[in-house]
């Protein structure tokens, strides 16, 4: 997988502009972009294994052995381990760089 950008799924979300990528996926790691004002940049926040995102030690809430997100094609959904899990919608969309 080359570099991919992750955008919010809905326009008009408070706190971030959804037209700009919030995350970047590179080498099976997820990094916050400079447009993401809620997460620290520069260090991998999530590791991607089997399409699932696991929080790393650099995540503000610490490392997790349970996946918080899962990728289904170009859509990213929360898992049941995510505090804001909603099985009826995706939260991010993955796009090519």
Secondary structure, DSSP 8 states (H G I E B T S, - for coil): ---EEEEESSTT-TTS-TTS-SEEEETTEEEE-TT-SSS-BSS--EEEETTEEEE-TTSTT---SS-SEEEETTEEEE-TTSTT--TT--SEEEEE-
